[in-house]
Amino acid sequence: MNTDTFVLDVSAVLTYIAGEQGSDRLEQLLVGQKDSTSPALLMDCISLSEVYSVVRREVSEEKANQVLALVKNWDIKFIPVDEVIALLAVRIQSISSISSVDAYSLATAQLFGATLVTTNPQLRRIEDWTKILWLAGPQTDQN
């Protein structure tokens, strides 16, 4: 794919769901999906399951089901984790100190030549590994 492709990570989705600073930037990407020339949005299935897990743990199962339904209705492509993504994620995690879920998001972005969409400050460590769209924080002025 190309630079008009974005991979949403867990923090990006949770920021949007909570209406936190930066959710408007993700809203622009989501609204843009109605335009045929808009960028493609992707999310790996491991990250989708982590969104569900976080909301279920921190709020409730009912809210987690609502969030899952909402996200699955977005015009994004959910990428199944196959052997290629899994092994790339393991390699990334073995040479960095990011979480396994973040490693899957990064692996998906790398595999598709996409920009990773995040608010996770832990990912500052890997900024030179892939292009990152920061939804919130001081980095947003740089992108």
Biotite code that builds the C-alpha atoms (Angstrom):
import biotite.structure as struc

atoms = struc.array([
    struc.Atom([0.000, 0.000, 0.000], chain_id="A", res_id=1, res_name="MET", atom_name="CA", element="C"),
    struc.Atom([1.156, 3.610, 0.244], chain_id="A", res_id=2, res_name="ASN", atom_name="CA", element="C"),
    struc.Atom([1.541, 6.641, 2.473], chain_id="A", res_id=3, res_name="THR", atom_name="CA", element="C"),
    struc.Atom([-2.210, 7.178, 2.264], chain_id="A", res_id=4, res_name="ASP", atom_name="CA", element="C"),
    struc.Atom([-2.671, 4.086, 4.399], chain_id="A", res_id=5, res_name="THR", atom_name="CA", element="C"),
    struc.Atom([-2.997, 4.319, 8.171], chain_id="A", res_id=6, res_name="PHE", atom_name="CA", element="C"),
    struc.Atom([-2.916, 1.642, 10.873], chain_id="A", res_id=7, res_name="VAL", atom_name="CA", element="C"),
    struc.Atom([-4.901, 2.424, 14.018], chain_id="A", res_id=8, res_name="LEU", atom_name="CA", element="C"),
    struc.Atom([-3.398, 1.235, 17.273], chain_id="A", res_id=9, res_name="ASP", atom_name="CA", element="C"),
    struc.Atom([-5.183, 0.584, 20.557], chain_id="A", res_id=10, res_name="VAL", atom_name="CA", element="C"),
    struc.Atom([-4.426, 4.016, 22.004], chain_id="A", res_id=11, res_name="SER", atom_name="CA", element="C"),
    struc.Atom([-5.858, 5.786, 18.961], chain_id="A", res_id=12, res_name="ALA", atom_name="CA", element="C"),
    struc.Atom([-9.167, 3.924, 19.227], chain_id="A", res_id=13, res_name="VAL", atom_name="CA", element="C"),
    struc.Atom([-9.399, 4.374, 22.999], chain_id="A", res_id=14, res_name="LEU", atom_name="CA", element="C"),
    struc.Atom([-8.643, 8.098, 22.633], chain_id="A", res_id=15, res_name="THR", atom_name="CA", element="C"),
    struc.Atom([-11.459, 8.419, 20.132], chain_id="A", res_id=16, res_name="TYR", atom_name="CA", element="C"),
    struc.Atom([-13.926, 6.405, 22.231], chain_id="A", res_id=17, res_name="ILE", atom_name="CA", element="C"),
    struc.Atom([-13.157, 8.506, 25.326], chain_id="A", res_id=18, res_name="ALA", atom_name="CA", element="C"),
    struc.Atom([-13.359, 11.785, 23.396], chain_id="A", res_id=19, res_name="GLY", atom_name="CA", element="C"),
    struc.Atom([-9.882, 12.746, 24.592], chain_id="A", res_id=20, res_name="GLU", atom_name="CA", element="C"),
    struc.Atom([-7.499, 15.260, 23.051], chain_id="A", res_id=21, res_name="GLN", atom_name="CA", element="C"),
    struc.Atom([-6.679, 14.112, 19.530], chain_id="A", res_id=22, res_name="GLY", atom_name="CA", element="C"),
    struc.Atom([-9.970, 12.301, 18.911], chain_id="A", res_id=23, res_name="SER", atom_name="CA", element="C"),
    struc.Atom([-10.852, 14.991, 16.369], chain_id="A", res_id=24, res_name="ASP", atom_name="CA", element="C"),
    struc.Atom([-7.855, 13.985, 14.232], chain_id="A", res_id=25, res_name="ARG", atom_name="CA", element="C"),
    struc.Atom([-9.053, 10.380, 14.120], chain_id="A", res_id=26, res_name="LEU", atom_name="CA", element="C"),
    struc.Atom([-12.573, 11.638, 13.394], chain_id="A", res_id=27, res_name="GLU", atom_name="CA", element="C"),
    struc.Atom([-11.175, 13.406, 10.308], chain_id="A", res_id=28, res_name="GLN", atom_name="CA", element="C"),
    struc.Atom([-9.686, 10.131, 9.064], chain_id="A", res_id=29, res_name="LEU", atom_name="CA", element="C"),
    struc.Atom([-12.914, 8.233, 9.742], chain_id="A", res_id=30, res_name="LEU", atom_name="CA", element="C"),
    struc.Atom([-15.130, 10.842, 8.077], chain_id="A", res_id=31, res_name="VAL", atom_name="CA", element="C"),
    struc.Atom([-12.763, 10.907, 5.132], chain_id="A", res_id=32, res_name="GLY", atom_name="CA", element="C"),
    struc.Atom([-13.561, 7.254, 4.493], chain_id="A", res_id=33, res_name="GLN", atom_name="CA", element="C"),
    struc.Atom([-16.781, 8.324, 2.760], chain_id="A", res_id=34, res_name="LYS", atom_name="CA", element="C"),
    struc.Atom([-14.653, 9.910, 0.010], chain_id="A", res_id=35, res_name="ASP", atom_name="CA", element="C"),
    struc.Atom([-13.348, 7.434, -2.561], chain_id="A", res_id=36, res_name="SER", atom_name="CA", element="C"),
    struc.Atom([-9.980, 9.207, -2.651], chain_id="A", res_id=37, res_name="THR", atom_name="CA", element="C"),
    struc.Atom([-9.541, 9.011, 1.116], chain_id="A", res_id=38, res_name="SER", atom_name="CA", element="C"),
    struc.Atom([-6.731, 7.079, 2.771], chain_id="A", res_id=39, res_name="PRO", atom_name="CA", element="C"),
    struc.Atom([-7.193, 3.446, 3.726], chain_id="A", res_id=40, res_name="ALA", atom_name="CA", element="C"),
    struc.Atom([-7.555, 2.634, 7.412], chain_id="A", res_id=41, res_name="LEU", atom_name="CA", element="C"),
    struc.Atom([-6.348, -0.695, 8.801], chain_id="A", res_id=42, res_name="LEU", atom_name="CA", element="C"),
    struc.Atom([-6.292, -2.342, 12.208], chain_id="A", res_id=43, res_name="MET", atom_name="CA", element="C"),
    struc.Atom([-4.837, -5.697, 13.151], chain_id="A", res_id=44, res_name="ASP", atom_name="CA", element="C"),
    struc.Atom([-7.165, -8.114, 14.922], chain_id="A", res_id=45, res_name="CYS", atom_name="CA", element="C"),
    struc.Atom([-4.899, -8.367, 17.990], chain_id="A", res_id=46, res_name="ILE", atom_name="CA", element="C"),
    struc.Atom([-5.348, -4.623, 18.570], chain_id="A", res_id=47, res_name="SER", atom_name="CA", element="C"),
    struc.Atom([-9.089, -4.912, 18.085], chain_id="A", res_id=48, res_name="LEU", atom_name="CA", element="C"),
    struc.Atom([-9.231, -7.619, 20.750], chain_id="A", res_id=49, res_name="SER", atom_name="CA", element="C"),
    struc.Atom([-7.123, -5.469, 23.082], chain_id="A", res_id=50, res_name="GLU", atom_name="CA", element="C"),
    struc.Atom([-9.552, -2.541, 22.701], chain_id="A", res_id=51, res_name="VAL", atom_name="CA", element="C"),
    struc.Atom([-12.340, -4.891, 23.730], chain_id="A", res_id=52, res_name="TYR", atom_name="CA", element="C"),
    struc.Atom([-10.303, -6.226, 26.651], chain_id="A", res_id=53, res_name="SER", atom_name="CA", element="C"),
    struc.Atom([-9.391, -2.785, 28.004], chain_id="A", res_id=54, res_name="VAL", atom_name="CA", element="C"),
    struc.Atom([-12.957, -1.473, 27.842], chain_id="A", res_id=55, res_name="VAL", atom_name="CA", element="C"),
    struc.Atom([-14.337, -4.662, 29.391], chain_id="A", res_id=56, res_name="ARG", atom_name="CA", element="C"),
    struc.Atom([-11.806, -4.557, 32.218], chain_id="A", res_id=57, res_name="ARG", atom_name="CA", element="C"),
    struc.Atom([-12.073, -0.823, 32.925], chain_id="A", res_id=58, res_name="GLU", atom_name="CA", element="C"),
    struc.Atom([-15.795, -0.248, 32.283], chain_id="A", res_id=59, res_name="VAL", atom_name="CA", element="C"),
    struc.Atom([-18.019, -3.257, 31.608], chain_id="A", res_id=60, res_name="SER", atom_name="CA", element="C"),
    struc.Atom([-18.727, -6.087, 29.215], chain_id="A", res_id=61, res_name="GLU", atom_name="CA", element="C"),
    struc.Atom([-21.785, -4.235, 27.922], chain_id="A", res_id=62, res_name="GLU", atom_name="CA", element="C"),
    struc.Atom([-19.707, -1.141, 27.072], chain_id="A", res_id=63, res_name="LYS", atom_name="CA", element="C"),
    struc.Atom([-17.024, -3.337, 25.502], chain_id="A", res_id=64, res_name="ALA", atom_name="CA", element="C"),
    struc.Atom([-19.649, -4.923, 23.246], chain_id="A", res_id=65, res_name="ASN", atom_name="CA", element="C"),
    struc.Atom([-20.917, -1.456, 22.265], chain_id="A", res_id=66, res_name="GLN", atom_name="CA", element="C"),
    struc.Atom([-17.392, -0.263, 21.460], chain_id="A", res_id=67, res_name="VAL", atom_name="CA", element="C"),
    struc.Atom([-16.678, -3.411, 19.461], chain_id="A", res_id=68, res_name="LEU", atom_name="CA", element="C"),
    struc.Atom([-19.857, -2.911, 17.420], chain_id="A", res_id=69, res_name="ALA", atom_name="CA", element="C"),
    struc.Atom([-18.965, 0.739, 16.820], chain_id="A", res_id=70, res_name="LEU", atom_name="CA", element="C"),
    struc.Atom([-15.410, 0.031, 15.695], chain_id="A", res_id=71, res_name="VAL", atom_name="CA", element="C"),
    struc.Atom([-16.488, -2.849, 13.452], chain_id="A", res_id=72, res_name="LYS", atom_name="CA", element="C"),
    struc.Atom([-18.895, -0.452, 11.709], chain_id="A", res_id=73, res_name="ASN", atom_name="CA", element="C"),
    struc.Atom([-16.089, 1.934, 10.799], chain_id="A", res_id=74, res_name="TRP", atom_name="CA", element="C"),
    struc.Atom([-14.911, 1.782, 7.218], chain_id="A", res_id=75, res_name="ASP", atom_name="CA", element="C"),
    struc.Atom([-11.623, 0.120, 8.069], chain_id="A", res_id=76, res_name="ILE", atom_name="CA", element="C"),
    struc.Atom([-10.087, -3.172, 7.068], chain_id="A", res_id=77, res_name="LYS", atom_name="CA", element="C"),
    struc.Atom([-9.301, -5.578, 9.878], chain_id="A", res_id=78, res_name="PHE", atom_name="CA", element="C"),
    struc.Atom([-6.082, -7.437, 9.192], chain_id="A", res_id=79, res_name="ILE", atom_name="CA", element="C"),
    struc.Atom([-5.950, -11.026, 10.418], chain_id="A", res_id=80, res_name="PRO", atom_name="CA", element="C"),
    struc.Atom([-2.694, -11.901, 12.100], chain_id="A", res_id=81, res_name="VAL", atom_name="CA", element="C"),
    struc.Atom([-0.946, -14.455, 9.969], chain_id="A", res_id=82, res_name="ASP", atom_name="CA", element="C"),
    struc.Atom([2.495, -15.991, 10.309], chain_id="A", res_id=83, res_name="GLU", atom_name="CA", element="C"),
    struc.Atom([4.197, -13.058, 8.563], chain_id="A", res_id=84, res_name="VAL", atom_name="CA", element="C"),
    struc.Atom([2.742, -10.428, 10.901], chain_id="A", res_id=85, res_name="ILE", atom_name="CA", element="C"),
    struc.Atom([3.212, -12.619, 13.977], chain_id="A", res_id=86, res_name="ALA", atom_name="CA", element="C"),
    struc.Atom([6.893, -13.272, 13.271], chain_id="A", res_id=87, res_name="LEU", atom_name="CA", element="C"),
    struc.Atom([7.554, -9.632, 12.400], chain_id="A", res_id=88, res_name="LEU", atom_name="CA", element="C"),
    struc.Atom([5.855, -8.570, 15.654], chain_id="A", res_id=89, res_name="ALA", atom_name="CA", element="C"),
    struc.Atom([7.993, -11.009, 17.647], chain_id="A", res_id=90, res_name="VAL", atom_name="CA", element="C"),
    struc.Atom([11.147, -9.665, 15.990], chain_id="A", res_id=91, res_name="ARG", atom_name="CA", element="C"),
    struc.Atom([10.096, -6.081, 16.757], chain_id="A", res_id=92, res_name="ILE", atom_name="CA", element="C"),
    struc.Atom([9.322, -6.903, 20.361], chain_id="A", res_id=93, res_name="GLN", atom_name="CA", element="C"),
    struc.Atom([12.624, -8.746, 20.804], chain_id="A", res_id=94, res_name="SER", atom_name="CA", element="C"),
    struc.Atom([14.659, -5.682, 19.824], chain_id="A", res_id=95, res_name="ILE", atom_name="CA", element="C"),
    struc.Atom([12.515, -3.037, 21.516], chain_id="A", res_id=96, res_name="SER", atom_name="CA", element="C"),
    struc.Atom([10.791, -2.540, 24.800], chain_id="A", res_id=97, res_name="SER", atom_name="CA", element="C"),
    struc.Atom([7.300, -2.003, 23.392], chain_id="A", res_id=98, res_name="ILE", atom_name="CA", element="C"),
    struc.Atom([4.362, -4.220, 24.318], chain_id="A", res_id=99, res_name="SER", atom_name="CA", element="C"),
    struc.Atom([3.380, -7.193, 22.197], chain_id="A", res_id=100, res_name="SER", atom_name="CA", element="C"),
    struc.Atom([0.133, -5.475, 21.160], chain_id="A", res_id=101, res_name="VAL", atom_name="CA", element="C"),
    struc.Atom([2.082, -2.398, 20.033], chain_id="A", res_id=102, res_name="ASP", atom_name="CA", element="C"),
    struc.Atom([4.463, -4.689, 18.160], chain_id="A", res_id=103, res_name="ALA", atom_name="CA", element="C"),
    struc.Atom([1.524, -6.122, 16.172], chain_id="A", res_id=104, res_name="TYR", atom_name="CA", element="C"),
    struc.Atom([0.361, -2.623, 15.234], chain_id="A", res_id=105, res_name="SER", atom_name="CA", element="C"),
    struc.Atom([3.871, -1.651, 14.183], chain_id="A", res_id=106, res_name="LEU", atom_name="CA", element="C"),
    struc.Atom([4.338, -4.892, 12.236], chain_id="A", res_id=107, res_name="ALA", atom_name="CA", element="C"),
    struc.Atom([1.073, -4.250, 10.385], chain_id="A", res_id=108, res_name="THR", atom_name="CA", element="C"),
    struc.Atom([2.129, -0.681, 9.574], chain_id="A", res_id=109, res_name="ALA", atom_name="CA", element="C"),
    struc.Atom([5.509, -1.863, 8.314], chain_id="A", res_id=110, res_name="GLN", atom_name="CA", element="C"),
    struc.Atom([4.040, -4.690, 6.252], chain_id="A", res_id=111, res_name="LEU", atom_name="CA", element="C"),
    struc.Atom([1.593, -2.366, 4.497], chain_id="A", res_id=112, res_name="PHE", atom_name="CA", element="C"),
    struc.Atom([3.953, 0.624, 4.244], chain_id="A", res_id=113, res_name="GLY", atom_name="CA", element="C"),
    struc.Atom([1.456, 2.559, 6.336], chain_id="A", res_id=114, res_name="ALA", atom_name="CA", element="C"),
    struc.Atom([1.515, 5.342, 8.903], chain_id="A", res_id=115, res_name="THR", atom_name="CA", element="C"),
    struc.Atom([0.869, 4.233, 12.478], chain_id="A", res_id=116, res_name="LEU", atom_name="CA", element="C"),
    struc.Atom([-1.831, 6.308, 14.234], chain_id="A", res_id=117, res_name="VAL", atom_name="CA", element="C"),
    struc.Atom([-1.273, 6.546, 17.986], chain_id="A", res_id=118, res_name="THR", atom_name="CA", element="C"),
    struc.Atom([-1.260, 8.559, 21.186], chain_id="A", res_id=119, res_name="THR", atom_name="CA", element="C"),
    struc.Atom([1.016, 6.096, 22.987], chain_id="A", res_id=120, res_name="ASN", atom_name="CA", element="C"),
    struc.Atom([4.135, 7.924, 24.253], chain_id="A", res_id=121, res_name="PRO", atom_name="CA", element="C"),
    struc.Atom([5.936, 4.569, 24.595], chain_id="A", res_id=122, res_name="GLN", atom_name="CA", element="C"),
    struc.Atom([6.157, 4.489, 20.798], chain_id="A", res_id=123, res_name="LEU", atom_name="CA", element="C"),
    struc.Atom([8.477, 7.513, 20.722], chain_id="A", res_id=124, res_name="ARG", atom_name="CA", element="C"),
    struc.Atom([11.238, 4.908, 21.042], chain_id="A", res_id=125, res_name="ARG", atom_name="CA", element="C"),
    struc.Atom([10.472, 3.501, 17.605], chain_id="A", res_id=126, res_name="ILE", atom_name="CA", element="C"),
    struc.Atom([9.694, 6.719, 15.696], chain_id="A", res_id=127, res_name="GLU", atom_name="CA", element="C"),
    struc.Atom([12.471, 6.022, 13.221], chain_id="A", res_id=128, res_name="ASP", atom_name="CA", element="C"),
    struc.Atom([11.042, 2.572, 12.383], chain_id="A", res_id=129, res_name="TRP", atom_name="CA", element="C"),
    struc.Atom([7.881, 3.805, 10.661], chain_id="A", res_id=130, res_name="THR", atom_name="CA", element="C"),
    struc.Atom([5.965, 6.994, 10.003], chain_id="A", res_id=131, res_name="LYS", atom_name="CA", element="C"),
    struc.Atom([3.739, 7.948, 12.940], chain_id="A", res_id=132, res_name="ILE", atom_name="CA", element="C"),
    struc.Atom([0.698, 10.213, 13.072], chain_id="A", res_id=133, res_name="LEU", atom_name="CA", element="C"),
    struc.Atom([0.452, 11.472, 16.651], chain_id="A", res_id=134, res_name="TRP", atom_name="CA", element="C"),
    struc.Atom([-3.154, 12.260, 17.541], chain_id="A", res_id=135, res_name="LEU", atom_name="CA", element="C"),
    struc.Atom([-2.276, 14.267, 20.643], chain_id="A", res_id=136, res_name="ALA", atom_name="CA", element="C"),
    struc.Atom([0.647, 15.678, 22.551], chain_id="A", res_id=137, res_name="GLY", atom_name="CA", element="C"),
    struc.Atom([3.648, 17.785, 21.586], chain_id="A", res_id=138, res_name="PRO", atom_name="CA", element="C"),
    struc.Atom([4.418, 15.516, 18.620], chain_id="A", res_id=139, res_name="GLN", atom_name="CA", element="C"),
    struc.Atom([1.269, 16.644, 16.765], chain_id="A", res_id=140, res_name="THR", atom_name="CA", element="C"),
    struc.Atom([2.949, 19.921, 15.854], chain_id="A", res_id=141, res_name="ASP", atom_name="CA", element="C"),
    struc.Atom([5.697, 18.015, 14.065], chain_id="A", res_id=142, res_name="GLN", atom_name="CA", element="C"),
    struc.Atom([3.401, 15.979, 11.778], chain_id="A", res_id=143, res_name="ASN", atom_name="CA", element="C"),
])
